[in-house]
Amino acid sequence: MSTSLFNEFQKTTPSAWKNKIQVDLKGADYNDSLLWKTNEGIVVKPFYTSEDRTNHKVETPNKGFNICQSIFVDDEKIANSLAIDALKRGATSIQFKANSIFDYKKLLLNIKLESIFIYFHFSFLDDGFQTEVSNFINSKNTYFQTDIIGNLAESGNWFFNLKDDFNKLDIIQKKSSNCISVSSDLYQNCGATITQQLAYTLAHANEYLNKFGGEVATKIHFSFSVGSNYFFEIAKLRAFRILWATLLEEYDVESVEAHLFVQPSLRNKTLYDYNVNLLRTTSECMSAILGGANTISNVSYDAIYHKSNEFGERISRNQLLILQQESYLQEAQGFADGSYYIDSITQQLAENSLIIFKQLEKNGGFLKQLKTGTIQKKIKENLKKEQKNLLDKEIILLGTNLQQNKDDRMQHDLELYPFVKQRNIKTLIPPLTKNRLSESLEKERLISEKGINNPYNG
């Protein structure tokens, strides 16, 4: 005899639920009234059942997520002090950003390298230096966010040229681990749809697999940005793990877990009513956790207009600490398992992205499509659509295009230029430019502030 109470209730089929809803609509069409189709081509239904569950098993980390503090290396002694302080205050990972070669021994002094995750993001390519740093640390928890293709996509130029860049990266990957990154965050912050982000990231990574062989998969990791579409961003990260595993099968490579370094998007962050950015980043960090991020580096609420400061960095780190320790999300990467809704979105995102990926490969691959400007054109099409939706208030940014605080003044608080800068350099390809949705509206508000000769006009 079964002890389950559920056996005492009659099961209701999805078709029965749909018929009941159709009656309650009193003549209105079910498909027109209740089905929602997103820019990603995903159909969202009003209810989900076990029939929407997929057979895909998403392998997510089982050791919790790392809280990362990002630190720019200008002065090694100062950067070292900031890193040690962040680790004392709850960070379990550090991302060092640098524009030039530095004294890594001074930078890493008194840091327990074997017990934390370290990420290096260099805006330069130096195979000798990167190999030297890797050998010095000698830890499997060290990651170099080196992405020559991502640099080409964002800057429009190679570091040196195609041949030299790949030769230097080849030297690096032969001598070190965790040494190649794929910058999916670029596509998100430039305005790509979620399906485009997934497809371009997969095709981007495939260029490295094509060049160096399937065995290099163990040395590739990924940088993602997540936006405010809560459930879709959870599904995005889960869908990518499925896509990565599918791609590696084609290279006869045993399953290699995709290591995901995730940050909140800058695309929806605003200059005015900036405290709302705290709400946005909290939601986005939760998406990153539930989506299965390995490491999360939060974005400070004032990052777009203030230089890095102790208060902003402390608040952004504490947001993650609260989610991890007070909200009990330390090992929550698998919490979405079995959710019919998220399962369905994940499956649709993976399938739609795979279609785009196959088209890219059929037409010569990711690099070729970058050089012809096809990828830039596709992203720009969605960018224009989102900008129109913002002006039409189909996309809402609270405090910016809805419920503005008319007394809010920002002119004298700007330590950083918060808008896209014009670049007057010759490029091999049209570069992809990161931009924020609210920029045009913010420029108008800055110009309208009283008693100013504003430098942001135009």
For each residue, the residues with C-beta under 8 A, 3 or more apart:
1:
2: 7
3:
4: 7
5: 8 9
6: 9
7: 2 4
8: 5
9: 5 6
10:
11:
12: 16 17
13: 16 17
14: 17 18 47 49 51
15: 18 19
16: 12 13 19 20
17: 12 13 14 20 21 47 49
18: 14 15 21 22 30
19: 15 16 22 23
20: 16 17 23 24
21: 17 18 24 25 30 34 46 47
22: 18 19 25 30
23: 19 20 26
24: 20 21
25: 21 22 28 29 30 33 34
26: 23
27:
28: 25 32 33
29: 25 32 33
30: 18 21 22 25 33 34 35
31: 34 35
32: 28 29 35
33: 25 28 29 30
34: 21 25 30 31 45 46
35: 30 31 32 43 44 45 46
36: 43 44
37: 41 42 43 44
38: 41 42 44 232
39: 193 382 385
40: 193 194 195 232 348 349 352
41: 37 38 195 348 352
42: 37 38 232 345 348 349 352
43: 35 36 37 348
44: 35 36 37 38 345
45: 34 35 48 344
46: 21 34 35
47: 14 17 21
48: 45 52 340 341 344
49: 14 17 52 340
50: 53 340
51: 14
52: 48 49 340 341 343 344
53: 50 338 340 343
54: 343 344 346 347
55:
56: 242 343 346 347 350
57:
58: 238 241 242 292 337 346
59: 241 245 255 257
60: 238 241 292 333 334 337
61: 64 65 257 292 293 294 333
62: 331 333 334
63: 331
64: 61 324 330 331 333
65: 61 288 289 293 294 295 296 324 330 333
66: 92 93 116 117 294 295 296
67: 90 91 92 93 295 296 317 320 321 324
68: 91 92 93 94 95 117 119 261 295 296 297
69: 82 83 86 87 91 93 94 95 297 313 317
70: 94 95 97 297
71: 79 82 83 86 94 95 96 97 308
72: 79 96 97 98 308
73: 76 79 96 97 98 102 107
74: 78 79
75: 78 79
76: 73 79 80 102 103 106 107
77: 80 81 106
78: 74 75 81 82
79: 71 72 73 74 75 76 82 83 96 107
80: 76 77 83 84 106 107 108 109 110 111
81: 77 78 84 85
82: 69 71 78 79 85 86
83: 69 71 79 80 86 87 94 96 107 111
84: 80 81 87 88 110 111
85: 81 82 88 89
86: 69 71 82 83 89 90 91 94 313 317
87: 69 83 84 91 92 94 111 116
88: 84 85
89: 85 86 314 317
90: 67 86 317 318 320 321
91: 67 68 69 86 87 94 317
92: 66 67 68 87 116 117
93: 66 67 68 69 116 117 118 119 295 297
94: 68 69 70 71 83 86 87 91 111 116 117 118 119
95: 68 69 70 71 118 119 120 121 145 261 297
96: 71 72 73 79 83 107 118 119 120 121
97: 70 71 72 73 121 122 123
98: 72 73 101 102 120 121 122 123 124
99: 122 123 124
100: 124
101: 98 124 126 129
102: 73 76 98 106 107
103: 76 106 107
104: 107 108 132 133 136
105: 108 109 136
106: 76 77 80 102 103 109
107: 73 76 79 80 83 96 102 103 104
108: 80 104 105 111 113 136 137
109: 80 105 106
110: 80 84
111: 80 83 84 87 94 108 116
112: 115 116
113: 108 116 118 137 139 142
114: 139 141
115: 112
116: 66 87 92 93 94 111 112 113 141
117: 66 68 92 93 94 141 142 143 295
118: 93 94 95 96 113 137 139 141 142 143
119: 68 93 94 95 96 142 143 144 145 261 295
120: 95 96 98 130 133 142 143 144 145
121: 95 96 97 98 145
122: 97 98 99 125 126 130 144 145 146
123: 97 98 99
124: 98 99 100 101 159
125: 122 146 148 151 159 160 165 168 169
126: 101 122 129 130 168
127: 130 131 168 169 171 172
128: 131 132
129: 101 126 132 133
130: 120 122 126 127 133 134 144 146 172 176 179
131: 127 128 134 135 171 172 175 176
132: 104 128 129 135 136
133: 104 120 129 130 136 137 144
134: 130 131 137 138 142 144 175 176 177 179
135: 131 132 138 175 176
136: 104 105 108 132 133
137: 108 113 118 133 134 142
138: 134 135
139: 113 114 118 142
140: 177 178
141: 114 116 117 118
142: 113 117 118 119 120 134 137 139 177 178
143: 117 118 119 120 178 181 221 259 261
144: 119 120 122 130 133 134 172 176 178 179 180 181
145: 95 119 120 121 122 181 183 221 223 261
146: 122 125 130 169 172 179 180 181
147: 150 151 180 181 182 183 223
148: 125 151 152 158 159 165 166 168 169
149: 152 153 182 204 207 208 366 367 370
150: 147 153 154 181 182 183 186 204
151: 125 147 148 154 155 157 158 159
152: 148 149 155 156 157 158 370 428 429
153: 149 150 183 186 204 370 375 429 431 432
154: 150 151 183 186 431 432 433 434
155: 151 152 427 431
156: 152 425 427 428 429 430 431
157: 151 152 425 427 428
158: 148 151 152 161 162 164 165 428
159: 124 125 148 151 164 165 168
160: 125 164 165 168
161: 158 164 165
162: 158 165 166
163: 166 167
164: 158 159 160 161 167 168
165: 125 148 158 159 160 161 162 168 169
166: 148 162 163 169 170 211
167: 163 164 170 171
168: 125 126 127 148 159 160 164 165 171 172
169: 125 127 146 148 165 166 172 173 180
170: 166 167 173 174 211 212
171: 127 131 167 168 174 175
172: 127 130 131 144 146 168 169 175 176 179 180
173: 169 170 176 179 180 212 216 219
174: 170 171
175: 131 134 135 171 172
176: 130 131 134 135 144 172 173 179 219
177: 134 140 142 218 219
178: 140 142 143 144 219 221 259
179: 130 134 144 146 172 173 176 219
180: 144 146 147 169 172 173 208 216 219 220 221
181: 143 144 145 146 147 150 220 221 222 223 261
182: 147 149 150 201 204 205 208 220 221 222 223
183: 145 147 150 153 154 186 187 204 223
184: 187 188 197 198 200 201 204 222 223 224 225 240
185: 188 189 223 224 225 263 265
186: 150 153 154 183 189 190 432 434
187: 183 184 190 192 196 197 200 201 379 432
188: 184 185 192 197 224 225 226 227 265 267
189: 185 186 225 265 266 267 434 435
190: 186 187 379 383 432 433 434 435
191: 267 379 380 382 383 386 435
192: 187 188 196 197 200 378 379 382
193: 39 40 196 197 382
194: 40 197 198 229 232 233 236 349
195: 40 41 198 199 349 352 353 356
196: 187 192 193 199 200 353 356 378 379 382
197: 184 187 188 192 193 194 200 201 224 236
198: 184 194 195 201 202 236 239 240 243 349 350 353
199: 195 196 202 203 353 354 355 356 357 360
200: 184 187 192 196 197 203 204 356 360 366 375
201: 182 184 187 197 198 204 205 222 224 240
202: 198 199 205 206 240 243 244 247 353 354 357
203: 199 200 206 207 357 360 361 365 366 369
204: 149 150 153 182 183 184 200 201 207 208 366
205: 182 201 202 208 209 220 222 244 247
206: 202 203 209 210 247 357 361 365 366
207: 149 203 204 210 211 365 366 367
208: 149 180 182 204 205 211 212 216 220
209: 205 206 212 213 214 216 217 220 247 251
210: 206 207 365
211: 166 170 207 208
212: 170 173 208 209 215 216
213: 209 216 251
214: 209 217 248 251 252 253
215: 212 218 253
216: 173 180 208 209 212 213 219 220
217: 209 214 220 248 251 253 256
218: 177 215 256
219: 173 176 177 178 179 180 216
220: 180 181 182 205 208 209 216 217
221: 143 145 178 180 181 182 258 259 260 261
222: 181 182 184 201 205 240 258 259 260 261
223: 145 147 181 182 183 184 185 261 262 263
224: 184 185 188 197 201 236 237 240 260 261 262 263 288 293
225: 184 185 188 189 262 263 264 265 266 267
226: 188 233 236 237 262 263 264 265 284 287 288 291
227: 188 233 264 265 267 268 284
228: 233 265 268 280 283 284
229: 194 232 233
230: 233 234 283 286 287
231: 234 235 287 341 342 345
232: 38 40 42 194 229 235 236 345 349
233: 194 226 227 228 229 230 236 237 284 287 288 291
234: 230 231 237 238 287 290 291 336 342
235: 231 232 238 239 291 336 342 345 346 349
236: 194 197 198 224 226 232 233 239 240 291 349
237: 224 226 233 234 240 241 260 262 287 288 291 292 293
238: 58 60 234 235 241 242 291 292 336 342 346
239: 198 235 236 242 243 346 347 349 350 353
240: 184 198 201 202 222 224 236 237 243 244 258 260
241: 58 59 60 237 238 244 245 257 258 292
242: 56 58 238 239 245 246 346 350
243: 198 202 239 240 246 247 350 353 354 357
244: 202 205 240 241 247 248 256 258
245: 59 241 242 248 249 255 258
246: 242 243 249 250 350 354
247: 202 205 206 209 243 244 250 251
248: 214 217 244 245 251 253 254 255 256
249: 245 246 252 253
250: 246 247
251: 209 213 214 217 247 248
252: 214 249
253: 214 215 217 248 249 256
254: 248
255: 59 245 248
256: 217 218 244 248 253
257: 59 61 241
258: 221 222 240 241 244 245
259: 143 178 221 222 294
260: 221 222 224 237 240 291 292 293 294 295
261: 68 95 119 143 145 181 221 222 223 224 293 294 295 297
262: 223 224 225 226 237 288 291 293 295 296 297
263: 185 223 224 225 226 288 296 297 298 299
264: 225 226 227 269 280 281 284 285 288 298 299
265: 185 188 189 225 226 227 228 268 269 284
266: 189 225 269 299 303 304 434 436
267: 188 189 191 225 227 434 435 436 437
268: 227 228 265 280 397 436 437 438
269: 264 265 266 274 277 280 299 303 304 436
270: 273 274 276 277 397 399 400 436 438 442
271: 274 304 305 410 418 438 442
272: 399 400 404 405 408 410 438 442 445
273: 270 276 398 399 400 404 405 408
274: 269 270 271 277 301 302 305
275: 278 279 301
276: 270 273 279 280 397 398 399
277: 269 270 274 280 281 299 301 302
278: 275 281 282 301 315 319
279: 275 276 282 283
280: 228 264 268 269 276 277 283 284
281: 264 277 278 284 285 298 299 301 316 319
282: 278 279 285 286 319 323
283: 228 230 279 280 286 287
284: 226 227 228 233 264 265 280 281 287 288
285: 264 281 282 288 289 296 298 319 320 323
286: 230 282 283 289 290 323 329
287: 226 230 231 233 234 237 283 284 290 291
288: 65 224 226 233 237 262 263 264 284 285 291 293 296
289: 65 285 286 293 296 323 329 332 333
290: 234 286 287 329 332 333 335 336
291: 226 233 234 235 236 237 238 260 262 287 288 333 336
292: 58 60 61 237 238 241 260 333 334
293: 61 65 224 237 260 261 262 288 289 296 333
294: 61 65 66 259 260 261
295: 65 66 67 68 93 117 119 260 261 262
296: 65 66 67 68 262 263 285 288 289 293 320
297: 68 69 70 93 95 261 262 263
298: 263 264 281 285 316 317 319 320
299: 263 264 266 269 277 281 303 316
300: 303 306 308 309 312 313 315 316
301: 274 275 277 278 281 312 315 316
302: 274 277 305 306 309 312
303: 266 269 299 300 306 308 312
304: 266 269 271 416 418 436
305: 271 274 302 410 413 414 415 416 418
306: 300 302 303 309 312 413 415 416
307: 415 416
308: 71 72 300 303 312 313
309: 300 302 306 312 313
310: 313 314
311: 314 315
312: 300 301 302 303 306 308 309 315 316
313: 69 86 300 308 309 310 316 317
314: 89 310 311 317 318
315: 278 300 301 311 312 318 319
316: 281 298 299 300 301 312 313 319 320
317: 67 69 86 89 90 91 298 313 314 320 321
318: 90 314 315 321 322
319: 278 281 282 285 298 315 316 322 323
320: 67 90 285 296 298 316 317 323 324
321: 67 90 317 318 324 325 326
322: 318 319 325 326 327
323: 282 285 286 289 319 320 326 327 329
324: 64 65 67 320 321 327 329 330
325: 321 322 328 330
326: 321 322 323
327: 322 323 324
328: 325 332
329: 286 289 290 323 324 332 335
330: 64 65 324 325
331: 62 63 64 334
332: 289 290 328 329 335
333: 60 61 62 64 65 289 290 291 292 293
334: 60 62 292 331 337
335: 290 329 332
336: 234 235 238 290 291 339 342
337: 58 60 334
338: 53 343
339: 336 342 343
340: 48 49 50 52 53 343 344
341: 48 52 231 344 345
342: 231 234 235 238 336 339 345 346
343: 52 53 54 56 338 339 340 346 347
344: 45 48 52 54 340 341 347 348
345: 42 44 231 232 235 341 342 348 349
346: 54 56 58 235 238 239 242 342 343 349 350
347: 54 56 239 343 344 350 351
348: 40 41 42 43 344 345 351 352
349: 40 42 194 195 198 232 235 236 239 345 346 352 353
350: 56 198 239 242 243 246 346 347 353 354
351: 347 348 354 355
352: 40 41 42 195 348 349 355 356
353: 195 196 198 199 202 239 243 349 350 356 357
354: 199 202 243 246 350 351 357 358
355: 199 351 352 358 359
356: 195 196 199 200 352 353 359 360
357: 199 202 203 206 243 353 354 360 361
358: 354 355 361 362
359: 355 356 362 363
360: 199 200 203 356 357 363 365 366 369
361: 203 206 357 358 364 365
362: 358 359
363: 359 360 368 369 374
364: 361 368 369
365: 203 206 207 210 360 361 368 369
366: 149 200 203 204 206 207 360 369 370 375
367: 149 207 370 371
368: 363 364 365 371 372
369: 203 360 363 364 365 366 372 374 375
370: 149 152 153 366 367 373 374 375 376 429
371: 367 368 428 429
372: 368 369
373: 370 376 377 429 430
374: 363 369 370 377 378
375: 153 200 366 369 370 378 379 432
376: 370 373 379 380 429 430 431 432
377: 373 374 380 381
378: 192 196 374 375 381 382
379: 187 190 191 192 196 375 376 382 383 432
380: 191 376 377 383 384
381: 377 378 384 385
382: 39 191 192 193 196 378 379 385 386
383: 190 191 379 380 386 387 435
384: 380 381 387 388
385: 39 381 382 388 389
386: 191 382 383 389 390 395 437
387: 383 384 390 391 437 440
388: 384 385 391 392
389: 385 386 392 394 395
390: 386 387 393 394 395 397 401 437 438 441
391: 387 388 401
392: 388 389
393: 390 396 401 402
394: 389 390
395: 386 389 390 401 437
396: 393 401 402
397: 268 270 276 390 400 401 402 437 438
398: 273 276 402 403
399: 270 272 273 276 402 403 404 405 408
400: 270 272 273 397 404 438 441 442
401: 390 391 393 395 396 397 404 438 441
402: 393 396 397 398 399
403: 398 399
404: 272 273 399 400 401 408 445
405: 272 273 399 408
406:
407:
408: 272 273 399 404 405
409: 412 413 449
410: 271 272 305 413 414 442 445 446 449
411: 414 446 449 452 454
412: 409
413: 305 306 409 410
414: 305 410 411 417 418
415: 305 306 307
416: 304 305 306 307
417: 414 421
418: 271 304 305 414 436 439 442
419: 436 439 442 443 456
420: 433 434 435 439
421: 417
422:
423: 431
424:
425: 156 157
426:
427: 155 156 157 430 431
428: 152 156 157 158 371
429: 152 153 156 370 371 373 376
430: 156 373 376 427
431: 153 154 155 156 376 423 427
432: 153 154 186 187 190 375 376 379
433: 154 190 420
434: 154 186 189 190 266 267 420
435: 189 190 191 267 383 420 439
436: 266 267 268 269 270 304 418 419 439
437: 267 268 386 387 390 395 397
438: 268 270 271 272 390 397 400 401 441 442
439: 418 419 420 435 436 442 443
440: 387 443 444
441: 390 400 401 438 444 445
442: 270 271 272 400 410 418 419 438 439 445 446
443: 419 439 440 446 447 456 457
444: 440 441 447 448
445: 272 404 410 441 442 448 449
446: 410 411 442 443 449 452 454 456
447: 443 444 452 454 456 457
448: 444 445
449: 409 410 411 445 446 452 454
450:
451:
452: 411 446 447 449
453:
454: 411 446 447 449 457
455:
456: 419 443 446 447
457: 443 447 454
458:
